[in-house]
């Protein structure tokens, strides 16, 4: 009889842990999705800046280059945060 009680307690404990993890994974997935969407906006911004800097025959102001570098670093950090969560 004690064995059945132990198994039942284990069953309930594992069920609760499973349910909690399921909720946490769902929330993490939503957070990662939000982070990805922000990163995609940063990507578009960076790509536009990079294209401007790399456009043939066009002189580019130093502040535009620096701005592109800053956006690129922000994007790199966003990708790292996403990678750590996955």
QUILIN-V301305 format. One record per residue. N is the residue number from 1. PSI is psi as a letter, one per 40 degrees, with the letter a starting at -180 (* if undefined). BURIAL is # if it has 24 or more other C-alpha atoms within 12 Angstrom, else .. Layout:
n={N,N}
psi={PSI,PSI}
burial={BURIAL,BURIAL}
//
This chain:
n={1,2,3,4,5,6,7,8,9,10,11,12,13,14,15,16,17,18,19,20,21,22,23,24,25,26,27,28,29,30,31,32,33,34,35,36,37,38,39,40,41,42,43,44,45,46,47,48,49,50,51,52,53,54,55,56,57,58,59,60,61,62,63,64,65,66,67,68,69,70,71,72,73,74,75,76,77,78,79,80,81,82,83,84,85,86}
psi={d,d,d,d,d,d,d,d,d,d,d,d,d,d,d,d,d,d,d,d,d,d,d,d,d,d,d,d,d,d,d,d,d,d,d,d,d,d,d,d,d,d,d,d,d,d,d,d,d,d,d,d,d,e,h,h,e,h,h,h,i,d,d,d,d,d,d,d,d,d,d,d,d,d,d,d,d,d,d,d,d,d,d,d,e,*}
burial={.,.,.,.,.,.,.,.,.,.,.,.,.,.,.,.,.,.,.,.,.,.,.,.,.,.,.,.,.,.,.,.,.,.,#,#,.,.,#,.,.,#,#,.,.,#,.,.,#,#,.,.,.,.,.,.,.,.,.,.,.,.,.,.,.,.,.,#,.,.,#,#,.,.,#,.,.,#,#,.,.,#,.,.,.,.}
//
